[in-house]
Amino acid sequence: MTLRPDSSQTDTGRSWSPGPLQVDWDTVHRTRYRIHQRITYRYDGPVRSLQQRLVVQPRSVHGDQRRISRRLSVLDAKPQRVDASVDWFGNTVVTLNIPRVEREVTFVSSSIVERDARHGPHLVPASMLDDRRLLETTPLTGADDAIDRLADELRASGLAGAALAAAANECVHNSLAYEHGATSVRTTAAEALARGAGVCQDYAHVLLALTRRLGLASRYVSGQMLGFGGSHAWVEVIVPDRGGDARVLSLDPTHGRATGYEYVTVAVGRDYADVAPLSGTYRAPFAGSLIATKRVFVTVLGPGDCADAALRAIA
């Protein structure tokens, strides 16, 4: 049995541009996106018993985000079974069983997602503040002495709740330098912090290690940003809110800011291992290669009819 390990695709932690039309995202309250992904595995010869897991299609509902449609096509191979299910975090997971692949198989995923501020702030039951899944460390988010020292410094500030989470986000942003290829999907938070460099999943893991050490329930987010490139990762911290609910604070430590309408959530979990976009196994005496491309287009932008028309033109 040959194992194909989890693959993170290309990270979008580097700066990006929304294209020829510059957008003031602070004024945006409604967006609709079309997400198109093409994932191709190539092999040196025939492979058997391909078991593929895809977590690339956005959740049906997430805060002010709604999935309008989703579609998945398989090219150059015939699946014996395709199953779509919802995992224990509410993520959409597609699994496929393909008996034989000659040389190549391609998965084409297309989704339409809308975000609308009229759905209100992202509130969740207050019970999530004590969700052990979001408070306990994982193999990728365990704290060491260096993370403990950062936690002690933040505690000494006297901050709490959302202010403490925002300070932790800024701390992680300032503690790492973005360096593509410096780490792998198996790099732990402690290792990334010691190296002082990593990609978006490392920034997210360090922030998770820190917020959980501070007693803040938090989860890893796998998603997309507007434009080209691969998956992006950030963190959601659950903080108390008035009225007996809890509020979800969405923070991007790679860019050192809160997320906005240029972000689309695909899946949430305890860490990267829960929501790896691509993973699977197959039988063959050789390894395969992966080519993955993604485009996220804005098709509606509100308010403003002129902006709507312009963005449709470049979609």
C-alpha positions in Angstrom: 0.0 0.0 0.0 1.4 3.3 -1.0 0.3 6.3 1.1 -0.1 9.7 -0.4 0.3 12.2 2.5 -1.9 15.2 3.1 -1.1 18.0 0.8 -1.5 21.7 1.6 -1.3 23.1 -2.0 0.3 26.5 -2.5 -0.2 28.9 0.4 -1.5 32.4 -0.1 0.3 34.0 2.8 2.1 36.4 0.4 0.5 39.6 -0.6 -2.2 39.4 -3.2 -4.1 41.8 -5.5 -7.8 41.8 -6.3 -7.0 42.4 -9.9 -7.6 45.5 -12.1 -10.3 46.8 -9.9 -9.1 48.0 -6.5 -11.7 47.5 -3.8 -12.1 49.3 -0.4 -13.2 46.1 1.5 -14.2 48.2 4.5 -17.2 49.4 2.6 -18.3 46.0 1.3 -21.3 44.4 3.0 -22.4 41.7 0.4 -20.3 39.5 -1.9 -20.8 36.5 -4.1 -17.9 34.3 -5.1 -17.3 31.6 -7.7 -14.5 29.2 -6.6 -13.0 27.0 -9.3 -10.4 24.4 -8.4 -8.6 21.9 -10.6 -6.7 19.1 -8.9 -4.6 16.7 -11.0 -2.7 13.7 -9.8 -0.2 12.1 -12.3 1.5 8.8 -12.0 4.3 6.9 -13.8 2.0 4.0 -14.5 -1.4 2.5 -13.5 -2.5 2.7 -9.9 -5.2 0.7 -8.1 -7.6 1.3 -5.3 -7.4 5.1 -5.2 -9.1 6.3 -2.0 -9.4 10.1 -2.2 -10.6 12.6 0.4 -11.4 16.2 -0.6 -12.2 19.0 1.8 -12.3 21.8 -0.8 -15.9 22.8 -1.0 -17.2 25.4 1.5 -19.4 24.6 4.4 -23.2 25.1 3.7 -23.5 27.8 6.4 -20.8 29.7 8.3 -21.6 33.0 10.0 -22.7 35.4 7.3 -21.6 33.0 4.6 -24.0 30.7 2.6 -23.1 28.1 0.0 -25.4 28.6 -3.0 -24.2 25.6 -5.0 -21.4 23.0 -5.4 -20.3 20.6 -8.1 -17.5 18.1 -8.5 -16.4 16.4 -11.7 -13.9 13.6 -12.2 -11.9 13.4 -15.4 -9.8 10.6 -16.9 -11.0 8.0 -14.4 -14.3 6.4 -13.4 -15.1 6.4 -9.7 -16.8 3.4 -8.2 -18.2 5.5 -5.4 -18.5 9.2 -4.6 -19.8 10.1 -1.1 -20.4 13.6 0.3 -20.8 13.8 4.1 -20.7 16.3 6.9 -18.0 15.8 9.6 -18.3 16.5 13.4 -17.4 20.2 12.7 -20.0 20.6 10.0 -17.5 20.5 7.1 -18.4 19.1 3.7 -16.2 16.1 3.0 -16.2 14.3 -0.3 -14.6 10.8 -0.5 -14.1 8.8 -3.7 -13.2 5.3 -4.5 -11.6 4.8 -7.9 -10.6 1.2 -8.7 -8.0 2.1 -11.4 -6.2 5.2 -12.7 -4.1 4.7 -15.8 -1.8 7.7 -15.6 -3.8 10.7 -14.5 -7.0 11.7 -12.7 -8.4 15.2 -12.3 -10.9 16.5 -9.8 -12.7 19.8 -10.8 -14.6 21.5 -8.0 -16.9 24.5 -8.6 -18.7 26.3 -5.8 -20.7 29.5 -5.5 -20.7 31.2 -2.1 -22.4 34.4 -0.8 -21.5 36.6 2.2 -24.1 39.1 3.4 -23.8 41.3 6.5 -27.6 41.2 6.8 -27.2 37.7 8.3 -25.7 39.6 11.3 -22.6 39.0 13.4 -21.1 35.5 13.7 -22.7 34.3 17.0 -22.5 30.7 18.4 -23.9 29.1 21.5 -22.1 30.1 24.7 -21.4 26.4 25.3 -18.6 26.7 22.7 -16.6 28.7 25.1 -16.0 25.4 27.0 -15.8 23.1 24.0 -12.9 20.8 24.9 -12.1 20.3 21.2 -11.2 24.0 21.0 -9.4 24.3 24.3 -7.2 21.2 24.3 -3.9 21.0 22.5 -3.2 18.7 19.6 0.1 17.2 18.3 0.4 20.2 16.0 -0.5 22.9 18.5 1.2 21.9 21.7 2.9 24.6 23.8 6.5 24.7 24.8 8.5 27.0 27.0 8.7 29.7 24.3 4.9 29.7 23.8 4.4 29.7 27.5 6.5 32.8 27.8 4.5 34.6 25.2 1.3 33.6 27.1 2.7 34.9 30.3 3.5 38.3 28.7 0.0 38.5 27.3 -1.6 37.6 30.6 0.4 40.3 32.3 -1.1 42.9 30.0 -4.5 42.5 31.8 -6.4 42.1 28.5 -9.3 39.7 28.2 -11.7 38.3 25.6 -11.5 39.9 22.2 -8.7 42.3 23.1 -6.6 39.5 24.4 -7.2 37.5 21.2 -6.3 40.5 19.0 -3.1 41.0 21.0 -2.2 37.3 20.6 -2.8 37.6 16.8 -0.4 40.6 16.6 2.2 38.8 18.7 2.3 35.8 16.4 2.4 38.0 13.3 5.4 39.8 14.7 7.1 36.5 15.8 7.3 34.8 12.4 8.5 35.7 9.0 6.7 34.3 5.9 8.9 31.8 4.2 7.5 29.4 1.6 9.1 25.9 1.8 10.5 26.4 5.3 8.1 24.0 6.9 5.8 21.1 6.1 2.2 20.2 7.0 3.7 18.2 9.9 5.6 21.1 11.4 4.4 21.8 14.9 3.7 25.2 16.4 6.7 25.0 18.7 9.0 24.1 15.8 7.7 26.9 13.6 8.1 29.4 16.4 11.6 28.2 17.1 12.5 28.5 13.4 10.9 32.0 13.3 9.5 31.3 9.9 6.7 29.4 8.1 3.6 29.7 6.0 0.0 30.4 6.8 -0.7 27.1 8.5 2.3 27.6 10.8 1.1 31.1 11.8 -2.4 29.6 12.5 -0.9 26.7 14.6 1.2 29.1 16.7 -1.8 31.3 17.3 -3.9 28.3 18.3 -1.2 27.1 20.7 -1.1 30.5 22.3 -4.8 31.2 22.5 -5.5 27.8 23.9 -2.7 28.3 26.5 -4.6 31.5 27.4 -7.8 29.6 27.9 -9.5 30.9 24.8 -11.5 28.4 22.7 -10.2 28.6 19.2 -10.3 26.7 15.9 -8.2 26.4 12.7 -9.8 27.7 9.5 -9.0 26.5 6.0 -10.3 28.8 3.3 -9.6 30.9 0.3 -8.8 34.5 -0.5 -9.7 36.4 -3.6 -7.5 35.7 -6.6 -5.1 33.0 -7.6 -3.1 30.6 -5.5 -3.8 27.8 -3.0 -5.6 27.5 0.3 -5.1 30.0 3.1 -5.4 29.4 6.8 -6.4 31.6 9.7 -7.9 31.2 13.2 -11.3 31.8 14.8 -11.4 32.6 18.5 -14.6 32.2 20.5 -15.2 35.1 23.0 -18.1 36.0 25.3 -20.8 38.3 23.9 -23.7 40.1 25.4 -27.1 38.4 25.4 -25.8 35.0 26.5 -24.2 34.0 23.2 -20.6 33.8 22.2 -19.0 35.7 19.3 -16.6 34.3 16.7 -13.5 36.5 16.2 -11.8 35.7 12.9 -8.1 36.6 12.9 -5.4 36.2 10.2 -2.0 36.1 11.9 -0.2 35.8 8.6 -1.3 39.3 7.7 -1.7 40.5 11.3 -5.3 41.6 11.0 -8.9 40.6 11.3 -10.4 38.9 8.3 -12.8 40.6 5.9 -15.0 40.0 2.9 -12.1 38.9 0.7 -12.0 35.7 2.8 -14.1 32.6 2.2 -14.3 29.8 4.8 -14.1 26.2 3.6 -13.7 24.2 6.8 -12.9 24.5 10.5 -11.2 22.0 12.9 -8.8 21.6 15.7 -5.8 22.0 13.4 -4.6 21.4 9.8 -4.9 17.6 10.2 -8.7 17.9 10.6 -9.2 19.9 7.4 -6.4 18.9 5.0 -7.8 19.9 1.6 -6.4 16.8 -0.1 -5.4 13.4 1.2 -5.7 9.7 0.2 -4.1 6.4 -0.5 -3.5 4.1 -3.5 -1.7 0.9 -4.5 1.3 1.3 -6.7 5.1 0.9 -6.5 5.7 4.5 -7.3 4.8 8.0 -6.1 2.5 10.5 -7.8 2.8 14.2 -8.5 0.2 16.9 -7.8 -0.8 19.9 -9.8 -3.5 22.1 -8.2 -4.9 25.4 -9.4 -7.5 27.6 -7.9 -9.3 30.8 -8.8 -11.7 32.8 -6.7 -13.9 35.3 -8.6 -16.2 38.0 -7.3 -19.4 38.0 -9.2 -21.5 40.4 -7.0 -20.2 43.2 -4.8 -22.5 45.4 -2.8 -23.5 48.1 -2.2 -23.1 49.8 -5.6 -24.4 48.9 -9.0 -21.3 50.2 -10.7 -19.0 48.0 -8.7 -21.3 45.0 -9.4 -21.0 45.5 -13.1 -17.3 46.1 -13.1 -16.6 43.0 -11.0 -18.9 40.8 -13.2 -16.8 41.9 -16.1 -13.6 40.5 -14.7 -15.1 37.4 -13.2 
